[in-house]
Amino acid sequence: MLAWGVGRPGSVAEFSARLEARVAEAAGLADLLLMPEYACMELAPALAQAPSAAGELAGMLDAAEAVLAAMRAAARAHAVWLVPGSLPMRVGGRVVNRAAVIRPDGSLAFQDKWHMTRFETEAWGVSRGAPPSVFATPWGLVGISICYDAEFPKHVRAQVEAGAWLVLVPTCTDTAHGFSRVAISARARAVENQCFLAVAPTVGAAPWSETLDANTGRAAIYGPADRGFAEDGVVVEGEMDRPGWIFAEVDVARIVAVREAGQVRNHLDWPRGPMPRVQPAGFVA
């Protein structure tokens, strides 16, 4: 998982070189690489059609295919599975926030963001994309819940019920409050579903950007706080606001084991059907 230190590339070619360098750092150490939501938006000020968040978005939308090509080239060059964060793209006349899952041969599939933040809706007009998916990998089925999506139990649960044992959370938050919401939610989803949640944030100040002006967080992987795992459920965490990679080996066998022999069985005991209607409690003397 990469905590992406926001930079200031002046062109798609410069961003491509930065991306390739980050992939090169990790290619010999991991088979699946996760980068943050909107990491590529560091390029937006150089492409902005106006000095505003809307102008940065417009420039990035025009460059989206070139940026995506750079992402595919990085995965091919280093023969890795790459989730290079997300980027805004035009889809059917709408703007959606899309995370690519790129295989070592450069072929790809997308997960769209489902729940929009206020900034995405009010400043950018970003629309809800396709519903949750799962992606077949050599290690089993994997899901992606982009940033705010991880704050909603049903989004992750849909992926887990479809077979995901690992859910990736590329994120971009500009305050400690925002990152805490994502991290706390990721840890809760790991407990609820007895699965792994992996978080990759943007970090660092970029006062030259209307979009990525402030970024805070830490890369981390969380698991169930149960037998076979750390007491707090933390598999690995990076330092807060420090750019760089963190690595951990995650094994589906550990998830199978804890779902069967854990102290609790959150995954199995997930409520089926609607909850009973809440009624006012009656007090007696």
TIVO-210776 format. One record per residue (C-alpha): residue in one letter; x, y, z negated. Coordinates in Angstrom, 3 decimals, decimal comma, padded with zeros to 6 digits. Layout:
(a (X Y Z))
...
This chain:
(m (000,000 000,000 000,000))
(l (001,366 003,399 000,934))
(a (001,014 006,662 -000,939))
(w (001,449 008,851 002,125))
(g (003,346 012,063 001,462))
(v (001,671 014,655 003,671))
(g (004,020 016,242 006,204))
(r (003,819 018,839 008,964))
(p (004,376 017,229 012,369))
(g (004,226 019,621 015,283))
(s (002,939 017,186 017,890))
(v (001,463 013,738 018,402))
(a (004,960 012,518 019,212))
(e (006,285 013,803 015,877))
(f (003,418 012,188 013,987))
(s (004,038 008,949 015,879))
(a (007,692 009,015 014,794))
(r (006,714 009,577 011,146))
(l (004,196 006,759 011,312))
(e (006,674 004,384 012,930))
(a (009,272 005,209 010,258))
(r (006,835 004,408 007,455))
(v (005,893 001,102 009,095))
(a (009,564 000,260 009,621))
(e (010,226 000,735 005,889))
(a (007,718 -001,953 004,974))
(a (007,713 -004,301 007,959))
(g (010,202 -006,754 006,486))
(l (008,572 -006,706 003,047))
(a (004,886 -007,258 003,767))
(d (002,616 -008,746 006,430))
(l (-000,392 -006,449 005,888))
(l (000,147 -002,703 005,522))
(l (-002,459 -000,216 004,261))
(m (-002,252 003,558 004,719))
(p (-004,620 006,287 003,478))
(e (-007,822 007,798 004,766))
(y (-007,170 010,822 007,002))
(a (-003,364 010,504 006,742))
(c (-003,166 011,440 010,421))
(m (-004,915 014,743 009,687))
(e (-001,497 016,120 008,735))
(l (-001,205 016,607 012,493))
(a (-004,366 018,722 012,656))
(p (-002,861 022,181 011,992))
(a (-000,584 021,778 015,007))
(l (-003,566 020,914 017,206))
(a (-006,173 023,198 015,644))
(q (-008,443 025,046 018,021))
(a (-008,980 027,669 015,302))
(p (-007,388 028,302 011,856))
(s (-010,147 026,531 009,941))
(a (-011,196 023,075 008,820))
(a (-013,600 022,914 011,767))
(g (-010,824 023,979 014,140))
(e (-008,509 021,292 012,789))
(l (-011,217 018,686 013,218))
(a (-011,862 019,732 016,814))
(g (-008,168 019,444 017,685))
(m (-007,896 016,007 016,126))
(l (-010,982 014,740 017,898))
(d (-009,420 015,656 021,228))
(a (-006,190 013,863 020,241))
(a (-007,848 010,822 018,645))
(e (-007,095 008,387 021,474))
(a (-003,433 009,427 021,588))
(v (-003,159 009,053 017,809))
(l (-004,792 005,644 017,978))
(a (-002,350 004,604 020,692))
(a (000,542 005,576 018,400))
(m (-000,943 003,460 015,630))
(r (-001,256 000,451 017,914))
(a (002,305 000,930 019,153))
(a (003,640 000,916 015,565))
(a (001,862 -002,352 014,769))
(r (003,184 -003,987 017,950))
(a (006,728 -002,721 017,464))
(h (007,004 -004,276 014,014))
(a (004,656 -007,263 014,453))
(v (002,534 -006,412 011,408))
(w (-001,128 -006,237 010,530))
(l (-001,669 -002,513 010,115))
(v (-004,530 -000,500 008,646))
(p (-003,117 002,970 009,390))
(g (-005,740 004,868 007,437))
(s (-008,708 006,493 009,094))
(l (-009,218 009,138 011,729))
(p (-012,218 011,135 012,963))
(m (-013,516 009,976 016,320))
(r (-016,418 010,780 018,623))
(v (-018,788 007,833 018,923))
(g (-021,986 008,159 020,933))
(g (-022,126 011,926 020,594))
(r (-021,483 011,860 016,845))
(v (-018,333 012,261 014,756))
(v (-017,505 009,300 012,507))
(n (-014,640 008,478 010,176))
(r (-013,058 005,228 011,449))
(a (-010,423 002,942 009,981))
(a (-008,675 000,692 012,472))
(v (-007,521 -002,823 011,689))
(i (-004,696 -003,510 014,127))
(r (-003,244 -006,951 014,726))
(p (000,444 -007,519 015,567))
(d (-000,424 -007,769 019,264))
(g (-002,069 -004,327 019,167))
(s (-005,665 -005,526 019,434))
(l (-007,955 -003,806 016,983))
(a (-011,341 -003,529 015,344))
(f (-012,931 -000,723 013,315))
(q (-014,599 -000,125 009,992))
(d (-016,564 003,107 009,830))
(k (-017,191 005,080 006,683))
(w (-020,763 004,674 005,473))
(h (-021,133 007,234 002,677))
(m (-020,087 010,791 003,515))
(t (-018,643 013,244 000,999))
(r (-020,048 016,750 000,804))
(f (-017,000 018,108 002,658))
(e (-017,484 015,642 005,504))
(t (-021,166 016,451 005,793))
(e (-021,184 020,185 005,117))
(a (-017,879 021,322 006,648))
(w (-017,385 018,783 009,422))
(g (-020,764 017,264 010,228))
(v (-019,371 013,738 010,043))
(s (-022,054 011,058 010,414))
(r (-022,511 007,649 008,911))
(g (-020,939 005,007 011,101))
(a (-021,459 001,277 011,483))
(p (-022,357 -000,794 008,395))
(p (-019,824 -002,866 006,429))
(s (-017,843 -005,525 008,289))
(v (-015,330 -008,215 007,406))
(f (-012,166 -008,921 009,373))
(a (-010,680 -012,337 010,041))
(t (-006,977 -012,428 009,153))
(p (-004,449 -015,236 008,645))
(w (-005,169 -014,907 004,901))
(g (-008,945 -015,067 005,073))
(l (-011,672 -012,465 005,374))
(v (-010,842 -008,905 004,361))
(g (-013,110 -005,879 003,921))
(i (-012,533 -002,124 004,053))
(s (-014,422 000,439 001,975))
(i (-013,186 003,905 002,871))
(c (-012,704 006,168 -000,156))
(y (-016,221 007,267 -001,249))
(d (-017,639 003,944 -000,031))
(a (-015,812 002,189 -002,880))
(e (-017,874 004,208 -005,362))
(f (-021,008 002,319 -004,297))
(p (-021,269 -001,285 -005,550))
(k (-023,492 -002,474 -002,716))
(h (-020,997 -001,511 -000,008))
(v (-018,232 -003,667 -001,454))
(r (-020,692 -006,365 -002,483))
(a (-021,932 -006,736 001,095))
(q (-018,380 -007,450 002,215))
(v (-017,739 -009,878 -000,648))
(e (-020,957 -011,762 000,058))
(a (-019,792 -012,051 003,676))
(g (-016,620 -013,748 002,433))
(a (-014,109 -010,976 001,672))
(w (-011,735 -011,733 -001,207))
(l (-009,652 -008,585 -000,640))
(v (-011,128 -005,128 -000,026))
(l (-008,895 -002,304 001,196))
(v (-009,605 001,264 000,085))
(p (-007,845 003,966 002,116))
(t (-008,501 007,218 000,280))
(c (-007,910 010,974 000,451))
(t (-008,748 013,039 -002,639))
(d (-007,772 016,605 -003,466))
(t (-008,314 016,575 -007,242))
(a (-007,546 014,278 -010,158))
(h (-011,295 014,012 -010,694))
(g (-011,741 012,701 -007,158))
(f (-008,973 010,159 -007,395))
(s (-010,195 008,992 -010,807))
(r (-013,622 008,309 -009,322))
(v (-012,090 006,172 -006,575))
(a (-009,661 004,320 -008,856))
(i (-012,207 003,655 -011,598))
(s (-014,691 002,470 -008,987))
(a (-012,107 000,182 -007,385))
(r (-011,362 -001,409 -010,746))
(a (-015,073 -001,859 -011,400))
(r (-015,622 -003,479 -007,994))
(a (-012,732 -005,883 -008,713))
(v (-014,426 -006,946 -011,960))
(e (-017,946 -007,119 -010,529))
(n (-016,910 -009,237 -007,585))
(q (-013,864 -011,035 -008,985))
(c (-011,752 -009,959 -006,027))
(f (-008,769 -007,742 -005,214))
(l (-009,168 -004,030 -004,415))
(a (-006,188 -002,218 -002,880))
(v (-005,975 001,593 -002,881))
(a (-003,753 003,803 -000,680))
(p (-003,938 007,636 -001,117))
(t (-002,583 010,767 000,506))
(v (-000,318 012,715 -001,875))
(g (001,342 016,119 -001,941))
(a (000,546 019,766 -001,250))
(a (000,069 021,049 002,292))
(p (-000,892 024,733 002,011))
(w (-000,590 025,089 005,794))
(s (-003,581 022,752 006,267))
(e (-007,220 023,592 005,659))
(t (-007,994 019,876 005,592))
(l (-005,137 018,336 003,583))
(d (-004,254 021,335 001,430))
(a (-004,039 019,287 -001,801))
(n (-003,726 015,536 -002,274))
(t (-003,435 013,457 -005,414))
(g (-003,455 009,779 -006,321))
(r (-001,421 006,619 -006,650))
(a (-001,175 003,429 -004,637))
(a (-002,479 000,414 -006,539))
(i (-003,926 -003,080 -006,372))
(y (-006,547 -004,162 -008,901))
(g (-007,929 -007,590 -009,740))
(p (-010,402 -009,101 -012,193))
(a (-009,439 -008,481 -015,821))
(d (-009,795 -012,165 -016,596))
(r (-007,806 -015,380 -016,887))
(g (-004,791 -015,469 -014,617))
(f (-004,637 -011,676 -014,355))
(a (-003,267 -008,824 -016,447))
(e (-005,453 -007,797 -019,378))
(d (-006,245 -004,481 -017,708))
(g (-006,666 -006,022 -014,260))
(v (-003,786 -004,028 -012,769))
(v (-001,795 -006,096 -010,290))
(v (000,552 -003,240 -009,381))
(e (000,437 000,566 -009,550))
(g (002,722 003,233 -008,171))
(e (003,550 006,481 -009,917))
(m (000,961 009,232 -009,746))
(d (001,518 011,575 -006,792))
(r (004,774 009,881 -005,793))
(p (005,022 009,021 -002,085))
(g (006,117 005,565 -001,074))
(w (005,208 001,925 -000,721))
(i (004,201 -000,530 -003,403))
(f (004,056 -004,264 -002,768))
(a (002,430 -007,296 -004,345))
(e (001,596 -010,822 -003,319))
(v (-002,130 -011,464 -003,464))
(d (-003,438 -014,991 -003,096))
(v (-006,993 -016,087 -002,349))
(a (-006,380 -019,155 -004,543))
(r (-006,280 -016,891 -007,603))
(i (-009,695 -015,516 -006,695))
(v (-011,132 -018,999 -006,166))
(a (-009,756 -020,049 -009,558))
(v (-011,057 -017,098 -011,549))
(r (-014,505 -017,314 -009,986))
(e (-014,676 -020,950 -011,071))
(a (-012,862 -020,930 -014,414))
(g (-012,889 -017,315 -015,589))
(q (-014,056 -016,340 -019,041))
(v (-017,033 -014,810 -017,229))
(r (-018,481 -015,363 -013,755))
(n (-019,356 -011,887 -012,510))
(h (-019,260 -012,983 -008,884))
(l (-021,693 -015,849 -009,464))
(d (-023,870 -013,937 -011,933))
(w (-024,504 -010,947 -009,650))
(p (-028,251 -010,221 -009,958))
(r (-030,343 -011,709 -007,167))
(g (-033,450 -009,898 -006,033))
(p (-034,807 -006,663 -007,508))
(m (-034,216 -005,834 -011,142))
(p (-037,327 -005,832 -013,352))
(r (-039,073 -002,504 -013,573))
(v (-037,820 -000,430 -016,464))
(q (-040,444 000,145 -019,168))
(p (-040,381 002,604 -022,081))
(a (-039,328 000,827 -025,271))
(g (-041,864 000,669 -028,080))
(f (-040,811 001,524 -031,641))
(v (-042,419 -000,025 -034,696))
(a (-042,358 001,221 -038,267))
